[in-house]
Amino acid sequence: MAVIKIKNMMVTEQGLALDTICHFLEEHSQLWEKQVPHRDSSVQKLLKFLSLDPTQATDKAFLFHLYGLFLRECPNVEQVQWHLASLLELSHQHSSQREGIALAVGLASTKHLEAVWALLEHLGRTKFLRSVTVSPDSQDEILKSSFLSATILLTRSLREEYGSQKYKFTQIPELIQCLLGILQKEPNFLNTYLRQKVILVIVGLSNLRPRLKPLLKSQVLQTCLHSVYKLPSTEALRSGSPSLEPAPDVTVLYKKTIRALDLLLHNFISENPSMDEICFLLQHTETWLNSDQRHERCRAVQSIFLLLQYVVDSLKLAKEAVPSMLGHQIGLLTLLWRDKDESTQEHSHHCVSLLMQLLSQQKGKLVESTQLSKTRHLEAIKSGHLEGKLYHMVQVFRDNLTVAQHTQLILTLVRNLGSCNYLRSDLAAQLLLMICEEHSCRKEQVAEILQDLFQQLPKIHSLSVQQTINKVTKALGIQHTQEVVEVVLSLCHPSDRWILLLWKALATNYRLPRDVITLLYVKLKLRPPRRLLQATYRARLVSLTALGTIYELLYTPEYRGTVRWAFAGILLGLLTELYYLLEVGLVQGISDYQEDNLASKPLEPCRTCLEALKGLFWTNQYWEVFADMKLIQGWELFGHLETFPKGVTLLARAMVHYDCEVKAVLGQAHISLKSTEERDNIVGICIITEFLNSPDVSQYVSLKAMDNCLNMGLSNHNQTVRAMSLKGLGSTLIHPKKVTVLRSKLMELLDKFVQPEIKDPVGLMEIMGHLLHHLGVQGTGTVSFDIAQHLLNLFTDERAKVREYAIFLFGDVIHYGGKKLRQSLKSLAFQAAVPLLFHMADPCPEVAMKAKFTFLRCAILLKWEFRKELFGKLAWGQGLGAANDIFVYMIESNLGNYQQLLSQALMYLDSPHKTLKLAAMKFIGGLLQDYFNDLCFYLTKDDVIILKNYLEALSHDTDSRTRKFYLNYWDDVVELSHYVMR
């Protein structure tokens, strides 16, 4: 009845009525109570006119309702706008007054939507936004409540009004930003329904046109999820929330707040029912799925479950969307299957099943597919074993996910391997292994998987996870060997410690190491010509990466047997690679010989190749070959193209000397000689020619085949190849009749050699050395003993060049003498040991170096103990420590032979060279000091008398060091004479 009368009133009458109510409300807004103590006569008259009870003039709620009715029915927009502004200027201090204002605004909005919207926009942009940031807390709370109440009623009115669909409310983002500001400032506990109301208002606003843009929607999700999920656990909420009167039930409050959040998610997916939207929503929950807090993970996964259940039950998704990131989100949910919280476990299981069901629906498959039925059945059985569930789910993933989704799933597992949460990292490793072992990984996935796996390796500290990763790498290697090798090669510098873990993992399979080495050998031979080698391309040169990797694997125990298997191929590959690097000018660092400091930084390519060549022999128990080359400075020959063939020749000679893989290397050399590459031909012919001196070469290849091979080399366009082929054709193996001639010539030279006066002993020894080398395969007969005996006498020659050649040739003679004279030559080698030890201190550096070389050959022939350690001291040892170690190795290998050792040393006390004399004194002093008891037992009285005579002679020496030696050890010799029994 009252509404009809309001409608029939004139505009001026409506205006007077509005002024009356407004004046009354303004006058009493600061004295607000449910009932006011007096009555306003003008208001009472208005109520009588409207046939209403005049006593209701004391009810302010009723007056707000009446005010709203007048505003709704007033046709004058300007008048409505003025009164709305006045209404919103009223005090917002009391909740009942805020509710009254919101009621009046809501009623007005049903007819004057644009005016109300404009007013709220102005309020949100001016007074409210300013108050959020600068107002005191009390004023802030009042304004927030008023704004929220008005927005709720406005939104409700707009949602119910059919005609509102034609409007586009451009200020929705600003209103939502205001609401998000309220939410962000909420304390981290629950004592009001504010959170719930804000989220519900946002839900209502998001349904209006235009729809929220993705950026704003993302802000809404981030803020709302953080505001709710970050709340303390429900137990903490009950015990920790501030007490307010009246205080709502926290449990009810929490459930309603969570429900509001779920409605927000449901609303967003209803607006855009697609798999893309699901991914978008799930993306904002990832932080909480990965949270360290149990209750946060639980809340997130429960929301996802309710969202997905809603989609399955109520919506039909668009078919075209197949977002790859869905695989990532499935991976995150799967990793919660072993969460400490049982609720989280259960909901995560359901979430994965629902997602797979939605994927099946998208593809047009039956929802209850066989595999999904099995999976659900497994999930229904609480006592079911997790491994069985994982196994079946791996099959479901393989059959239902796209390659991109499957890749993202795997990458998610990989990125969680280093998680601080052991349950998560262990489950990630277990699931990853199942996927790889079930042949679920395709070739195109290998690169991304290994790249991410490599990035995670430094973060993984669990031994069991590391072991699982090894199995994963092995499984990938077995299925996609070439792809795995290529990817691992591309990841980083071969010397990186983490990349070696992947190579080691591949070696855990009996077959894979051979495939790996074979592929590396193939990569090593990918050598573009120099004209194509631009500066930027060199860094990406595949052969250099393969080279660096081979170098590292030489020192990796897991590959030792495989390297031995591929020894010949690797050797030829490294030799030709080194020649190639010299050809193209990549020679930086080739002469930086600091073999004891190789790990300080990555080596340059040429140096890496040379060190790999050395390492090939050192790590495969062919250290004698390495030692030979080291002590004759043969490795340095590989640093220049001009001396490279000689380096290969000396290396091959040492290999023959120590019977190092002759058969296999000979086969590879034959292949190299047939190659179209000149560098292969050079390396091949140098090896073949030198191997002709091996006593076993005829067992490995027929003379006819060898003859054909060498004749083929004669037609080669390279001069070195032709010359070496001709040399090979002149060998005693090809022409056995030459043996008699060469032996005869050697005897003739020996006759000249033993003459008192020789014009050119150096030249004569050089020729004899060549003859010995050519006769090596046939043996030199007894003449070698005579030569060695005479060479021994030349060790003390006053001419340095003669000493140098005599010592070096002695080392060759004791090798080429053959098996029949080995025992006799051993006797000479023992006689030479002490002189050679002293000549390591020879004033001539060349003599000293040759003495080390021949000393080691004698030690090897005599089969001393600690031969490898002895070489280490000879090659790299410095100072008194190294000299003492060499002395100990020698004496310990010749215990009981003190008489002979001492007699050889005494002879050098008369040496004109002070360094040799000093070396003899140190040797004798060492025997007296360290082996005194043994000397007492093994020496005779005659031996001691000779020793005393030599020392007495030194007492008159003018050299201070000599007299000091006499004074230090004379008493020891006297004491020794008392103890000697014989």
Secondary structure, DSSP 4 states (H G I P E B T S, - for coil): -HHHHHHHS-HHHHHHHHHHHHHHHHHHGGG--SB-SS--HHHHHHHHHTT--GGGGGBHHHHHHHHHHHHHH---HHHHHHHHHHHHTS---SHHHHHHHHHHHHHHHTT-HHHHHHHHHHHIIIIIHHHHHHS-HHHHHHHHHHHHHHHHHHHHHHHH-GGGGG---TTHHHHHHHHHHHHHTS-SS-SSSHHHHHHHHHHHHHTSSSPPPHHHHHHHHHHHHHHHHTSPPHHHHHHHSPP-SSPPPHHHHHHHHHHHHHHHHHHHHHHS-SHHHHHHHHHTTHHHHT-S-HHHHHHHHHHHHHHHHHHHHH----SS---THHHHHHHHHHTTTT-SSHHHHHHHHHHHHHHHHHHHHHTT--SS-HHHHHHHHHHH-TT--HHHHHHHHHHHHHHHS-HHHHHHHHHHHHHTTT-S-HHHHHHHHHHHHHHHHTT---HHHHHHHHHHHHHHGGG---HHHHHHHHHHHHHHHHHSHHHHHHHHHHHS-TT-HHHHHHHHHHTTSSSHHHHHHHHHHHHHT----GGG--HHHHTT-HHHHHHHHHHHHHT-GGGHHHHHHTHHHHHHHHHHHHHHHHHHT--TTTT---TT-GGGSPPPHHHHHHHHHHHHHHTTT-HHHHHHHHHTT-GGGGGSTTTHHHHHHHHHHHHHHTT-SHHHHHHHHHHHHTSS-HHHHHHHHHHHHHHTT-TTHHHHS-HHHHHHHHHHHHT-SSHHHHHHHHHHHTSTTT-TTHHHHHHHHHHHHHHHHTSS--S-HHHHHHHHHHHHHHTTTT--TTHHHHHHHHHHHGGG-S-HHHHHHHHHHHHHHHHHT-STTHHHHHHHHHHHHHHHHHHTT-SSHHHHHHHHHHHHHHHHHTT-TTHHHHHHHHHH--HHHHHHHHHHHHHHTTTT-HHHHHHHHHHGGG-SSHHHHHHHHHHHHHHHHHSHHHHHHH--HHHHHHHHHHHHHHTT-S-HHHHHHHHHHHHHHHHHHHH---
